[in-house]
Amino acid sequence: MQLHPPFLALALAAPLAAVAAPVPQDTPYPGAIGLAVDATDLDHKILRIRETIPVQPGRLTLLYPQWIPGNHAPTNELKRLAGLRMAAGGKWLDWTRDPDDFYALNVDVPAGVARLDLEFQQLLPMAPTGSDPFLGRNLLDVQWQGAVLYPAGHYATRIAVDPSLKLPAGWQFGTALRAASASGDEVHFERVSLETLVDSPVFAGKYFKRVDLDPGAARPVFFDMVADDATALESEDDQIEAHRNLVRQADRLFGARHFAHYDLLLSLGQVDYDLGLEHHQSSENSVKDNYFKEWDKTSFQRYVIPHEFVHSWNGKFRRPADLWAPDFNTASHNSLLWVYEGQTQYWGDVLSVRSGMFPIADMRERLARRVAWSQVADAGRTWRSLQSTTDDEIITGRRLPIDWGTWQRFEEYYDEGALVWLDVDTRIRELSNGRRSLDDFAHDFFGVEDGRVAPLTYTFDDVVAALQKVQPFDWAAFLRGKLDTIGPDAPLDGLARAGWRLGWTDKQSDYAKAIDSVREGADFRYSLGLHMGKAGEIKDVQWNGVGFKAGLRPGLTLVAVNLKAYKPDVLRDAVTAAVKDKAPIELLLKDGDDYRVARLDWHGGLRYPILERIEGRPDLLTAILSPR
């Protein structure tokens, strides 16, 4: 292989001696980083980056962000960084990766050099899912953590950055960053800290629409939408009004705004229909392109926007003390995610209904599905506590699939956490004879210091003290009992106190059918203990359920049911028929290159969760969900 400069010099250079990266200090980095991102390579899904960093002679350690806020884990993929070259005074410099920390790059800056010039690429996923950034033919999500290297030794709040972004011709954008100037299709943003930059993604696209959700507000809220097709942006007045009501109801709940401005970013048509990632002054949300077109059928998509909006108060402003970190390469800890995510899940659902974004009947079914999962499907509760699940994102990494979700448990601090907060809310109402509620906690805890944007951290003791102020009770013992207990019973006291209980029906609702349609699957979890994928693949098997006991596991493909080619309706009909004829349901399965038969001895018919009223109990759930 023939080498050419500057690569010859790089190849022959001896590795720099390993030196631990400087510990971040609360001191300003001298000068501002210039960061220019070119996002015009739609064909290859590549961002091309040029960066200038003020430097002083000597050893410099540059860090590629690893721990990303909102992901609760070291999720930024180092493999996306490619083509890195560093230069000073027009000469290429050798750099080496730290052998003890692959996210740290070391370079020796020569005497007389005051600026380091970098160029590299961020290679975006070909088919993004989850919280991945994306670049498509018509829309783009720039997440700055994948497009920047920063000097070690300083808090992210003390490193200044002058960012710019070049977009495909004619594209428009939405972001919490504010434009300082524009030249053609390149926009230069106002100077921000590195922390604010990473916390301010950009949604851009060929088809773009911006709506002011609170006209005339001193701290405005904008709705920035991008779509694969212009028709997906067409909306009715009442649909936009529901989003305006979300802002109003949040104001009434929290009594303060902790942002200078807020941009609700929404992409319509991206592959992952429920992307949601919180930021302090914006949020990333993704839905299918029928979000507005089929409003009456798509309420299940609308939980994500209220959830991420609530995070501006819970998680970004009020932030768990052990989750706060000085930079993006210092490990954070997740012990309070049952507040950060669990209570956000609770308030997101509540505000969804209060605002009119979610019909109350659909929310009852959403809650029924949550309760059914916690009480029936989640067998892992018998060996693993709710508290222990707060480390799941670190354990699994980027929410990678797990084989036995009902046994391993995964991120139960979201939905089970929400059930705990329903228990807290109804308990406060009961103890105070209806005079107080969790609304009072939200106002006192998240509504302090109106206008403050800088994070205000909290501990477990702070949460307990705030609850105690609202309603005297032994909240510490109550919460630890819910968090640390291992056993089969889900925390359903709050549901019963709210006047409802879990029930079952053999009729699949329109709400459930819509979810199956979008996810291109079929849900038999509460009958056969199976969740089916698009082409008959078994996506999930309930631990110790009917399918499990018959030898089924995730990854098998269901070919036929009682000698009829598999379709969801064929399996539904077989489950219904087995109630009367008492014959086993025979499944033909493909297992790699082999085929085998399994017989499921189930005669309980189809089962779908619903909520039923408890006679004689007041309906606190409807009171909780009613607009303020």
VEXVO-534130 format. One record per residue (C-alpha): residue number from 1; z, y, x; residue in one letter. Coordinates in Angstrom, 3 decimals. Layout:
BEGIN
NUM;Z;Y;X;A
...
This chain:
BEGIN
1;0.000;0.000;0.000;M
2;-0.988;3.371;1.391;Q
3;1.595;6.165;1.016;L
4;0.821;9.857;0.861;H
5;3.086;12.868;1.346;P
6;5.571;13.622;-0.048;P
7;6.189;10.004;-0.963;F
8;5.951;8.852;2.660;L
9;8.914;11.046;3.541;A
10;10.866;9.734;0.589;L
11;10.131;6.133;1.481;A
12;11.209;6.490;5.096;L
13;14.282;8.592;4.502;A
14;17.665;6.952;5.083;A
15;19.933;6.975;2.007;P
16;22.416;9.790;1.840;L
17;25.997;8.662;2.313;A
18;27.799;8.054;-0.985;A
19;30.163;10.884;-1.872;V
20;32.116;11.073;-5.114;A
21;30.750;13.716;-7.486;A
22;32.910;16.827;-7.760;P
23;35.406;16.757;-10.613;V
24;34.386;19.266;-13.313;P
25;36.301;22.539;-13.155;Q
26;36.598;25.358;-15.666;D
27;34.696;27.726;-13.379;T
28;31.259;29.329;-13.868;P
29;28.282;27.893;-12.054;Y
30;26.639;30.705;-10.083;P
31;23.349;31.734;-11.666;G
32;21.414;30.309;-14.587;A
33;19.298;27.148;-14.712;I
34;15.697;27.602;-15.808;G
35;14.459;24.748;-17.980;L
36;10.854;24.480;-19.224;A
37;9.893;21.520;-21.439;V
38;6.260;20.765;-22.287;D
39;6.035;18.676;-25.473;A
40;2.264;18.715;-25.932;T
41;1.460;15.173;-24.741;D
42;1.281;13.564;-28.167;L
43;-0.877;10.680;-26.968;D
44;1.621;9.302;-24.471;H
45;4.906;10.497;-26.050;K
46;5.975;12.137;-22.803;I
47;7.945;15.336;-22.239;L
48;7.093;17.078;-18.965;R
49;9.936;19.110;-17.496;I
50;10.226;21.775;-14.832;R
51;13.669;22.955;-13.853;E
52;14.951;25.552;-11.400;T
53;18.557;25.432;-10.243;I
54;20.291;28.146;-8.180;P
55;21.875;26.398;-5.178;V
56;23.745;26.933;-1.958;Q
57;23.170;24.980;1.276;P
58;24.955;21.632;1.531;G
59;25.403;18.486;-0.535;R
60;24.505;18.881;-4.215;L
61;25.126;16.261;-6.880;T
62;22.988;16.456;-9.984;L
63;23.971;14.551;-13.121;L
64;21.795;13.126;-15.861;Y
65;23.821;13.356;-19.096;P
66;25.332;10.008;-20.064;Q
67;28.031;10.474;-22.726;W
68;26.413;12.181;-25.707;I
69;28.562;13.909;-28.362;P
70;28.135;12.340;-31.777;G
71;27.072;8.997;-30.289;N
72;30.640;8.163;-29.216;H
73;29.303;6.197;-26.259;A
74;27.311;6.526;-22.995;P
75;23.977;6.265;-24.808;T
76;21.530;8.496;-22.937;N
77;19.020;6.097;-21.413;E
78;18.514;6.568;-17.700;L
79;15.296;4.571;-17.857;K
80;13.693;7.507;-19.726;R
81;13.899;9.707;-16.601;L
82;10.785;9.275;-14.438;A
83;8.679;10.990;-11.798;G
84;11.530;13.041;-10.382;L
85;10.673;15.284;-7.426;R
86;12.873;17.963;-5.863;M
87;11.595;20.804;-3.718;A
88;13.011;23.833;-1.896;A
89;10.876;26.586;-0.451;G
90;7.747;24.593;-1.246;G
91;8.938;21.506;0.672;K
92;9.872;18.222;-0.950;W
93;13.433;17.056;-0.398;L
94;14.799;13.553;-0.152;D
95;17.269;12.520;-2.833;W
96;19.214;9.322;-3.454;T
97;20.978;7.762;-6.364;R
98;24.724;7.371;-6.000;D
99;25.396;3.635;-5.566;P
100;28.592;3.888;-7.619;D
101;27.183;6.056;-10.414;D
102;23.512;5.677;-11.230;F
103;23.559;8.854;-13.336;Y
104;24.437;10.895;-10.230;A
105;21.709;12.000;-7.797;L
106;22.530;13.435;-4.373;N
107;20.439;15.869;-2.363;V
108;21.150;17.873;0.800;D
109;20.063;21.495;0.360;V
110;18.825;22.998;3.656;P
111;20.187;26.227;5.115;A
112;18.584;29.388;3.749;G
113;17.600;27.757;0.418;V
114;18.790;29.500;-2.763;A
115;16.765;27.614;-5.406;R
116;15.945;24.007;-6.084;L
117;12.760;23.202;-8.011;D
118;12.620;20.001;-10.036;L
119;9.858;18.331;-11.967;E
120;10.131;15.081;-13.918;F
121;9.255;13.448;-17.214;Q
122;11.222;12.107;-20.143;Q
123;9.469;8.997;-21.441;L
124;10.165;8.891;-25.157;L
125;10.412;5.598;-27.074;P
126;7.142;4.306;-28.454;M
127;8.860;3.347;-31.731;A
128;12.170;5.225;-32.022;P
129;15.043;4.088;-34.215;T
130;18.567;5.311;-34.810;G
131;19.378;8.485;-32.907;S
132;16.403;8.300;-30.509;D
133;14.321;11.449;-29.949;P
134;10.788;11.106;-31.232;F
135;7.345;12.582;-30.698;L
136;4.700;11.758;-33.281;G
137;1.284;13.032;-34.219;R
138;2.774;15.617;-36.555;N
139;6.451;16.038;-35.711;L
140;8.888;16.140;-32.828;L
141;12.605;15.888;-32.122;D
142;13.636;17.320;-28.758;V
143;17.097;16.222;-27.669;Q
144;17.824;18.249;-24.569;W
145;20.186;15.728;-22.947;Q
146;17.174;13.650;-21.940;G
147;15.353;16.621;-20.443;A
148;17.889;18.157;-18.077;V
149;19.722;17.496;-14.827;L
150;22.791;19.612;-14.137;Y
151;25.061;20.301;-11.144;P
152;28.323;18.387;-11.013;A
153;31.653;20.148;-10.651;G
154;31.693;22.530;-13.648;H
155;32.478;22.398;-17.336;Y
156;29.330;22.211;-19.433;A
157;30.487;25.403;-21.139;T
158;30.326;27.234;-17.782;R
159;26.752;26.310;-16.834;I
160;24.162;28.794;-18.148;A
161;20.647;27.680;-19.070;V
162;17.472;29.616;-19.934;D
163;15.464;27.052;-21.949;P
164;11.854;27.189;-23.064;S
165;9.677;24.792;-25.024;L
166;5.904;24.447;-25.219;K
167;4.684;22.951;-28.487;L
168;1.312;21.636;-29.652;P
169;-0.938;24.398;-30.944;A
170;0.152;25.839;-34.265;G
171;3.401;23.888;-34.587;W
172;6.525;25.567;-35.943;Q
173;10.132;24.662;-35.195;F
174;13.729;24.763;-36.349;G
175;16.824;24.744;-34.150;T
176;20.238;26.309;-33.757;A
177;18.880;27.987;-30.610;L
178;17.541;31.477;-31.157;R
179;14.169;32.584;-29.795;A
180;14.146;35.454;-27.305;A
181;10.357;35.664;-26.958;S
182;7.181;33.673;-27.446;A
183;3.889;33.438;-25.605;S
184;1.224;31.476;-27.424;G
185;2.761;28.133;-28.285;D
186;5.586;28.479;-25.776;E
187;8.921;29.789;-27.018;V
188;11.655;31.124;-24.734;H
189;15.145;30.771;-26.160;F
190;18.152;32.971;-25.573;E
191;20.438;31.998;-22.691;R
192;23.067;29.440;-23.717;V
193;25.625;27.215;-22.060;S
194;24.641;23.666;-21.182;L
195;27.057;22.461;-23.865;E
196;25.320;24.552;-26.532;T
197;21.876;23.485;-25.309;L
198;22.631;19.763;-25.589;V
199;24.228;20.436;-28.976;D
200;21.077;22.203;-30.268;S
201;18.114;19.832;-30.774;P
202;14.719;21.094;-31.927;V
203;12.725;19.738;-34.857;F
204;9.114;20.872;-34.719;A
205;5.954;19.911;-36.491;G
206;2.501;20.635;-37.747;K
207;3.883;20.847;-41.285;Y
208;7.006;22.981;-41.409;F
209;9.049;24.773;-44.050;K
210;12.180;26.910;-43.775;R
211;14.472;27.828;-46.682;V
212;17.416;30.208;-46.550;D
213;20.235;28.348;-48.320;L
214;22.562;31.357;-48.463;D
215;20.510;34.583;-48.580;P
216;22.321;37.611;-47.217;G
217;25.138;35.648;-45.591;A
218;26.629;37.050;-42.394;A
219;26.673;33.490;-41.014;R
220;23.500;32.062;-42.548;P
221;22.525;28.472;-43.294;V
222;18.849;27.508;-43.025;F
223;17.063;24.373;-44.208;F
224;14.354;23.544;-41.621;D
225;11.969;20.768;-42.663;M
226;9.149;19.001;-40.822;V
227;6.944;16.286;-42.267;A
228;4.107;13.927;-41.480;D
229;2.234;15.329;-44.469;D
230;2.320;18.753;-46.102;A
231;2.863;17.286;-49.575;T
232;6.224;15.841;-48.500;A
233;7.548;19.402;-48.169;L
234;6.811;20.268;-51.779;E
235;10.074;20.622;-53.674;S
236;11.374;21.737;-57.053;E
237;13.757;24.665;-57.467;D
238;16.591;22.433;-58.675;D
239;16.248;20.212;-55.594;Q
240;16.679;23.171;-53.263;I
241;19.481;24.452;-55.489;E
242;21.384;21.207;-54.890;A
243;21.296;21.923;-51.142;H
244;22.476;25.477;-51.816;R
245;25.306;24.028;-53.874;N
246;26.247;21.871;-50.891;L
247;26.847;25.031;-48.876;V
248;28.850;26.601;-51.726;R
249;30.995;23.527;-52.258;Q
250;31.689;23.227;-48.522;A
251;32.808;26.864;-48.495;D
252;35.180;26.183;-51.389;R
253;36.556;23.059;-49.743;L
254;37.108;24.397;-46.232;F
255;37.449;28.126;-46.851;G
256;35.855;29.039;-43.513;A
257;32.676;28.756;-41.483;R
258;32.870;27.785;-37.843;H
259;29.329;28.654;-36.877;F
260;27.442;31.858;-36.165;A
261;24.499;30.313;-38.021;H
262;23.589;26.788;-39.090;Y
263;20.246;24.964;-39.209;D
264;20.029;21.855;-41.338;L
265;17.143;19.964;-39.699;L
266;15.266;17.421;-41.793;L
267;12.257;15.271;-40.946;S
268;10.396;13.556;-43.772;L
269;8.402;10.446;-42.970;G
270;9.849;9.393;-39.621;Q
271;10.238;5.652;-39.057;V
272;14.043;5.648;-39.327;D
273;14.754;6.870;-42.830;Y
274;18.434;7.754;-42.351;D
275;18.759;9.284;-38.909;L
276;21.852;11.436;-38.894;G
277;23.385;13.145;-35.901;L
278;25.906;15.951;-36.066;E
279;25.956;19.155;-34.082;H
280;28.157;22.201;-34.334;H
281;25.534;24.626;-35.622;Q
282;22.862;22.176;-36.782;S
283;22.300;18.548;-37.683;S
284;19.463;16.042;-37.292;E
285;18.540;14.203;-40.488;N
286;15.601;11.938;-41.290;S
287;14.437;10.519;-44.619;V
288;11.354;8.889;-46.078;K
289;8.552;11.168;-47.236;D
290;9.448;10.525;-50.883;N
291;12.715;12.473;-50.544;Y
292;11.489;15.251;-52.874;F
293;8.593;13.390;-54.503;K
294;10.792;10.709;-56.067;E
295;14.051;12.627;-56.344;W
296;15.404;10.548;-59.234;D
297;14.917;7.323;-57.260;K
298;16.116;8.350;-53.824;T
299;19.712;9.500;-54.216;S
300;20.823;6.869;-51.678;F
301;18.967;8.842;-48.975;Q
302;20.930;11.985;-49.725;R
303;24.348;10.969;-48.402;Y
304;23.392;11.708;-44.791;V
305;22.859;15.487;-45.080;I
306;26.295;16.242;-46.585;P
307;27.928;13.894;-44.070;H
308;26.401;15.631;-41.068;E
309;27.091;19.075;-42.543;F
310;30.795;18.233;-42.909;V
311;30.857;17.372;-39.209;H
312;30.514;21.064;-38.376;S
313;34.144;21.315;-39.497;W
314;35.383;17.783;-38.824;N
315;34.351;16.544;-35.410;G
316;32.664;19.583;-33.911;K
317;35.155;22.386;-34.664;F
318;38.306;20.322;-35.209;R
319;37.757;17.699;-32.549;R
320;39.937;14.752;-31.489;P
321;41.656;15.651;-28.237;A
322;40.716;12.368;-26.564;D
323;37.075;12.755;-27.638;L
324;36.693;16.154;-25.981;W
325;35.221;16.010;-22.462;A
326;34.450;18.766;-19.935;P
327;30.889;17.574;-19.282;D
328;28.440;14.864;-20.305;F
329;29.370;12.381;-17.592;N
330;33.105;12.188;-18.205;T
331;34.129;9.298;-20.441;A
332;35.551;10.198;-23.832;S
333;37.744;8.106;-26.119;H
334;37.439;7.262;-29.783;N
335;40.920;6.535;-31.103;S
336;40.621;9.084;-33.938;L
337;37.180;8.191;-35.237;L
338;38.819;7.088;-38.504;W
339;39.436;10.839;-39.000;V
340;36.295;12.148;-37.299;Y
341;33.959;9.741;-39.115;E
342;36.133;8.209;-41.833;G
343;37.208;11.464;-43.436;Q
344;33.729;12.914;-42.921;T
345;32.350;9.898;-44.799;Q
346;34.829;10.661;-47.580;Y
347;34.057;14.385;-47.802;W
348;30.325;13.804;-47.398;G
349;30.358;11.582;-50.483;D
350;32.569;13.973;-52.426;V
351;30.386;16.989;-51.635;L
352;27.254;14.977;-52.446;S
353;28.430;14.707;-56.036;V
354;30.094;18.109;-56.303;R
355;26.855;19.756;-55.198;S
356;24.643;17.762;-57.553;G
357;22.778;15.997;-54.734;M
358;24.142;12.625;-55.838;F
359;24.524;11.507;-59.489;P
360;28.109;10.437;-60.130;I
361;26.966;7.042;-61.461;A
362;25.100;6.361;-58.215;D
363;28.141;7.413;-56.205;M
364;30.298;4.958;-58.130;R
365;27.840;2.241;-57.167;E
366;27.820;3.412;-53.548;R
367;31.607;3.150;-53.608;L
368;31.426;-0.290;-55.274;A
369;29.196;-1.548;-52.460;R
370;31.661;-0.166;-49.909;R
371;34.593;-1.844;-51.636;V
372;32.742;-5.159;-51.988;A
373;31.882;-5.195;-48.307;W
374;35.449;-4.410;-47.299;S
375;37.101;-6.862;-49.672;Q
376;34.643;-9.767;-49.820;V
377;32.236;-9.740;-46.903;A
378;34.333;-8.372;-44.058;D
379;35.962;-11.595;-42.863;A
380;36.606;-10.045;-39.461;G
381;39.600;-8.188;-40.879;R
382;41.586;-11.402;-40.404;T
383;41.468;-11.041;-36.622;W
384;40.551;-7.453;-35.851;R
385;42.187;-4.194;-36.959;S
386;40.491;-1.070;-38.246;L
387;41.794;0.827;-35.213;Q
388;40.075;-1.584;-32.828;S
389;36.665;-0.869;-34.381;T
390;36.743;2.713;-33.083;T
391;35.467;1.390;-29.749;D
392;32.472;-0.403;-31.273;D
393;29.772;2.000;-30.104;E
394;31.000;1.671;-26.527;I
395;31.236;-2.110;-26.825;I
396;27.799;-2.660;-28.362;T
397;25.904;0.272;-26.850;G
398;23.558;2.385;-28.980;R
399;24.392;0.429;-32.122;R
400;22.441;-2.579;-30.932;L
401;22.260;-5.394;-33.489;P
402;25.131;-7.849;-33.654;I
403;24.645;-11.398;-34.913;D
404;27.709;-11.872;-37.109;W
405;28.558;-8.472;-38.545;G
406;30.965;-9.788;-41.157;T
407;32.995;-11.572;-38.470;W
408;32.677;-9.281;-35.480;Q
409;33.231;-6.130;-37.612;R
410;31.280;-3.017;-36.707;F
411;32.191;0.656;-37.105;E
412;34.462;-0.018;-40.071;E
413;36.106;3.329;-39.350;Y
414;33.293;4.834;-41.459;Y
415;33.537;3.012;-44.783;D
416;36.971;1.463;-44.557;E
417;38.143;4.750;-43.096;G
418;36.808;6.489;-46.214;A
419;38.821;4.062;-48.382;L
420;41.947;4.968;-46.422;V
421;41.316;8.655;-47.164;W
422;40.783;7.891;-50.852;L
423;44.221;6.267;-50.709;D
424;45.654;9.393;-49.057;V
425;44.017;11.713;-51.600;D
426;45.192;9.801;-54.667;T
427;48.664;9.327;-53.171;R
428;49.032;13.078;-52.629;I
429;47.927;13.687;-56.213;R
430;50.395;11.114;-57.523;E
431;53.342;12.316;-55.434;L
432;52.704;15.971;-56.324;S
433;52.084;15.274;-60.012;N
434;48.546;16.575;-59.614;G
435;49.470;19.889;-58.009;R
436;48.037;19.069;-54.587;R
437;45.285;16.907;-53.114;S
438;43.372;16.174;-49.930;L
439;41.414;19.360;-50.673;D
440;44.533;21.259;-49.595;D
441;44.615;19.343;-46.316;F
442;40.932;20.133;-45.700;A
443;41.470;23.834;-46.354;H
444;44.549;24.011;-44.095;D
445;43.317;21.757;-41.299;F
446;39.619;22.597;-41.021;F
447;39.668;26.109;-42.459;G
448;41.842;27.760;-39.818;V
449;40.537;30.646;-37.689;E
450;37.524;31.542;-39.821;D
451;34.564;32.398;-37.597;G
452;35.813;30.547;-34.536;R
453;33.104;28.334;-33.047;V
454;34.901;26.999;-29.959;A
455;36.395;23.534;-30.579;P
456;40.021;23.253;-31.667;L
457;41.366;19.823;-30.722;T
458;43.883;17.692;-32.574;Y
459;45.996;14.562;-32.097;T
460;47.338;11.887;-34.431;F
461;50.588;13.848;-34.673;D
462;48.667;16.971;-35.714;D
463;47.027;15.056;-38.580;V
464;50.389;13.708;-39.706;V
465;52.001;17.145;-39.554;A
466;49.196;18.702;-41.610;A
467;49.519;15.989;-44.265;L
468;53.287;16.441;-44.279;Q
469;52.828;20.154;-44.927;K
470;50.667;19.390;-47.973;V
471;52.931;16.632;-49.331;Q
472;56.132;15.253;-47.758;P
473;55.800;11.528;-47.097;F
474;56.058;9.113;-44.168;D
475;52.387;9.583;-43.294;W
476;52.723;8.248;-39.748;A
477;53.966;4.862;-40.967;A
478;51.436;4.829;-43.801;F
479;48.452;5.514;-41.524;L
480;49.530;3.161;-38.764;R
481;49.980;0.448;-41.377;G
482;46.384;0.915;-42.521;K
483;44.989;1.197;-38.997;L
484;46.841;-1.567;-37.173;D
485;47.327;-4.257;-39.808;T
486;45.367;-7.490;-39.484;I
487;44.875;-9.425;-42.708;G
488;42.435;-10.331;-45.472;P
489;43.108;-7.460;-47.862;D
490;41.050;-4.266;-47.831;A
491;42.808;-0.910;-48.420;P
492;42.088;-0.670;-52.153;L
493;45.289;0.976;-53.402;D
494;43.510;4.313;-53.569;G
495;40.750;2.906;-55.759;L
496;43.263;1.449;-58.215;A
497;45.275;4.665;-58.222;R
498;42.013;6.491;-59.000;A
499;41.673;4.322;-62.107;G
500;38.960;1.893;-60.976;W
501;38.569;-1.651;-59.660;R
502;35.812;-3.826;-58.233;L
503;33.717;-5.735;-60.756;G
504;30.519;-7.789;-60.747;W
505;27.243;-7.950;-62.626;T
506;24.208;-10.223;-62.435;D
507;21.861;-7.284;-63.043;K
508;20.556;-5.376;-60.048;Q
509;20.672;-1.639;-60.706;S
510;17.856;0.826;-60.062;D
511;20.005;2.258;-57.258;Y
512;20.225;-1.141;-55.528;A
513;16.540;-1.857;-56.118;K
514;15.606;1.441;-54.469;A
515;17.648;0.563;-51.378;I
516;16.010;-2.864;-51.133;D
517;12.593;-1.245;-51.512;S
518;13.083;1.246;-48.691;V
519;14.721;-1.292;-46.407;R
520;12.056;-3.825;-47.347;E
521;14.611;-6.550;-47.919;G
522;16.649;-8.347;-50.556;A
523;20.432;-8.455;-50.878;D
524;22.070;-11.800;-51.748;F
525;25.278;-11.128;-49.824;R
526;27.662;-11.659;-52.722;Y
527;26.063;-14.828;-54.055;S
528;24.420;-16.808;-51.243;L
529;25.959;-14.762;-48.457;G
530;22.505;-13.745;-47.182;L
531;20.683;-10.508;-46.516;H
532;16.928;-11.018;-46.327;M
533;14.332;-9.034;-44.403;G
534;10.784;-8.071;-45.309;K
535;8.971;-11.324;-44.497;A
536;11.703;-13.798;-45.341;G
537;13.627;-13.413;-42.103;E
538;17.372;-13.837;-42.532;I
539;18.893;-10.605;-41.259;K
540;22.545;-11.325;-41.910;D
541;24.695;-14.291;-42.938;V
542;28.181;-13.815;-44.318;Q
543;30.774;-15.571;-42.197;W
544;32.061;-18.657;-44.060;N
545;29.839;-17.787;-47.014;G
546;27.574;-20.164;-48.937;V
547;24.674;-19.865;-46.502;G
548;26.944;-20.133;-43.453;F
549;28.440;-23.389;-44.738;K
550;24.912;-24.754;-45.226;A
551;24.093;-24.122;-41.561;G
552;22.183;-20.848;-41.889;L
553;22.271;-18.126;-39.266;R
554;20.508;-14.816;-38.615;P
555;17.030;-15.178;-37.124;G
556;15.807;-18.039;-39.288;L
557;12.843;-17.471;-41.601;T
558;12.938;-18.600;-45.209;L
559;9.560;-20.166;-46.021;V
560;10.081;-21.724;-49.449;A
561;12.650;-22.019;-52.239;V
562;12.645;-25.268;-54.220;N
563;9.139;-25.905;-52.816;L
564;7.856;-22.489;-53.941;K
565;6.732;-19.915;-51.364;A
566;9.532;-17.461;-50.731;Y
567;9.544;-14.114;-52.452;K
568;12.719;-12.239;-53.377;P
569;12.122;-12.867;-57.094;D
570;11.586;-16.583;-56.469;V
571;14.993;-16.805;-54.798;L
572;16.595;-14.708;-57.553;R
573;15.163;-17.018;-60.204;D
574;16.450;-20.070;-58.334;A
575;19.962;-18.600;-58.091;V
576;19.938;-17.856;-61.819;T
577;18.606;-21.310;-62.729;A
578;21.299;-23.028;-60.643;A
579;23.992;-21.659;-62.969;V
580;22.871;-24.059;-65.724;K
581;21.179;-26.981;-63.992;D
582;23.886;-27.319;-61.310;K
583;21.281;-28.513;-58.787;A
584;21.508;-27.289;-55.185;P
585;19.084;-24.556;-54.169;I
586;16.738;-26.078;-51.598;E
587;15.509;-23.809;-48.811;L
588;12.720;-24.615;-46.346;L
589;13.462;-22.761;-43.117;L
590;11.479;-22.064;-39.968;K
591;13.629;-22.286;-36.862;D
592;11.425;-21.341;-33.905;G
593;8.764;-24.055;-33.752;D
594;10.770;-26.370;-35.994;D
595;11.284;-26.592;-39.730;Y
596;14.371;-27.769;-41.571;R
597;15.803;-27.932;-45.054;V
598;19.119;-26.475;-46.209;A
599;20.717;-27.051;-49.599;R
600;22.956;-24.344;-51.011;L
601;25.528;-25.539;-53.529;D
602;26.013;-22.267;-55.395;W
603;26.215;-21.987;-59.185;H
604;27.824;-18.598;-59.663;G
605;24.577;-16.756;-60.306;G
606;23.531;-13.383;-58.923;L
607;26.378;-11.012;-58.074;R
608;26.122;-7.281;-57.523;Y
609;29.183;-5.039;-57.141;P
610;30.098;-2.404;-59.725;I
611;33.181;-0.341;-60.476;L
612;35.125;-0.946;-63.683;E
613;37.701;1.313;-65.288;R
614;41.323;0.200;-65.326;I
615;42.614;0.662;-68.816;E
616;45.511;3.075;-69.127;G
617;45.009;4.660;-65.691;R
618;43.876;8.288;-65.377;P
619;40.374;8.707;-63.968;D
620;41.215;10.469;-60.710;L
621;37.895;9.475;-59.159;L
622;35.945;11.659;-61.578;T
623;38.408;14.490;-60.959;A
624;37.917;14.172;-57.195;I
625;34.128;14.228;-57.533;L
626;33.965;17.137;-59.996;S
627;32.561;20.465;-58.696;P
628;34.950;23.193;-57.593;R
